[in-house]
Amino acid sequence: MNEITPRGGLPLDLPRKERDLEAPKFQLALNESDARRPDGQRQGPVRPQSQFFYADPNGAGSNGVGAPGTSGTAHATGTKQVVHTPKGGGGEMVKLKDFKPPGWENAAGNSEACYRLACSGASQTAPAGQSVTGGGGVILYDDKTGLGSEIIKNPAQRFKTDKDASAVALEQIKRHIDDGRAVVAGVSEPANSKIVDGPTKDKPQGKQPVTDHFVAVYGYETDASGKIVGLYAKDNAVGGTADIHFVVGADGSITKPQDTSRTDYIKNEYQLSEVKFHQGFGYTGKLQPTNDDGKNMVW
């Protein structure tokens, strides 16, 4: 039997990092995505996506959620009800109720589709005017991203997921979902050999060499111990969106397996590469993952 959890007013001492778009000295220049359309064509530049910041801690807080079945005060218009569905053998599926983000648009001039659509979907779950990418974020791949890095020399490969960065991503996703909010997340496709916007001699640090596509995460799955073992997302790569499921590996990797039953874009294997946080939901936890360059993976 499904239980719908009202969002209560319990403060959570979770957020740590706040995005600072005006402090380039804190920024490793992976700061914009030139994302690719689901049909494989390059898109125009999307909104700035600053990454690998040396960000200062902030004191941002938020409202949490009581345990399933408890009472609480609902948030302002925008946030969704949270549905807890028990699984056989223990654990549960936790999803936003009635989350229906936009799917792929075939109209001409659709130059920023996947990122814009993911943001549009997540915006349906936040109070009006509140940014769904303004609270910073976390990058999950820890490889160097300069001209000599392995991920640039051979982009058609699985990257190594940083386990602490993955833990930050899962903690933050749970926090957003429990508060009735969907999350914008980037994915890499290991089979894709194209570089979205990698380094050049003139721009040795590049912009975004890993993320190929964006989805909206709207749920998570736990085992009997309460550990998150899966994520649910809406994929805008098709009209009307499609449900996809990510599996959390023991090594921290978060992967949607290849779906050989499909012939469209969603057949591809996805590897979660980044997660963006809502305004006021920056991370203030104790984990401080760094990449192979020693740079902060949380901004």
C-alpha positions, 0 to 999 in steps of 0.5 A, a space after each residue: 500500500 502506498 504512503 504519501 509523505 507530507 513535507 514537514 518543517 524539520 531543518 536538515 544540516 546537510 548542505 555545504 557548498 554554494 555555487 559562486 559564479 562570480 569567483 573565477 579564481 575558485 573555478 577550474 574551467 570546466 564551466 559550461 556544457 555544450 550539450 548534445 542533442 539526443 539524435 547525436 547532433 551538437 547543440 548550442 551552448 546551454 546555461 553556464 554549468 560551473 564545475 570543480 569549484 573551490 567553494 566556501 562553505 555556506 549556511 544554507 538550510 532547508 526543510 526536510 520530511 518526516 517519516 512516512 505516515 507522519 504529519 507536516 506542513 506542505 511546502 509552497 506551490 511547486 513541490 510534489 507529494 512524495 509516495 513511499 511504496 514498500 518492496 517485497 523483502 524490505 526497502 522501498 521505492 520513493 517517488 514524486 507523485 504526478 511528476 510529468 516533465 516535458 519530453 523531446 521537442 521536434 520543433 525547429 530551432 531546438 538548440 538547447 533541448 535536453 538540458 533545458 527540458 530537464 531544467 523545465 521538468 525540475 522547475 515544476 517541483 520548486 516554488 516559482 522563481 527558485 533556481 533548480 541549478 543555483 545551489 551548486 552541484 557535484 561531479 562524479 568522475 575523478 579523472 583529470 580533464 586536460 589534454 593528456 588525460 585518459 578520458 580525453 584521449 579515449 572518451 568512449 569508455 566508462 569513467 571511474 566514479 569517485 565513491 565520496 562524490 557518489 555518496 554526496 550525489 545520493 545524499 543530495 538526491 534523497 534530500 531533494 526527493 524527500 522535500 518533493 523536488 526533482 533533480 537535474 542530472 547529467 549522464 555520460 554514454 560510455 559507447 559515445 566517442 564524441 567529446 562534447 567540448 573537450 580541451 584544445 591547445 587554445 583552451 587546454 582545460 576545455 569545458 565539458 568532456 564527459 556529460 552527453 545528456 541531461 535527465 530529471 531524477 525524481 525518485 530513489 530505491 532503498 534496500 532493507 537497510 535503508 541504503 539507496 540502491 537505485 534511482 528513477 529518472 524521466 528521460 526527455 530524449 523521447 516525446 512524453 519522456 520515458 522512465 529509466 532506472 539507475 543501479 548504484 554499484 558497490 564502487 559508487 558507480 550509478 549506471 543505467 544499463 543498456 536497454 536492447 529492447 529499445 531502438 531509440 536514444 534511450 537504448 544507450 548505457 548511461 553513467 551518472 556524471 553530475 548532479 545539480 542542486 536547487 537554490 538553498 540546497 547546497 551541500 554542507 556535509 563532511 565529505 570533500 571529494 577531490 579529483 585527480 588534479 586535487 580539485 574539489 568535486 563539489 561546488 
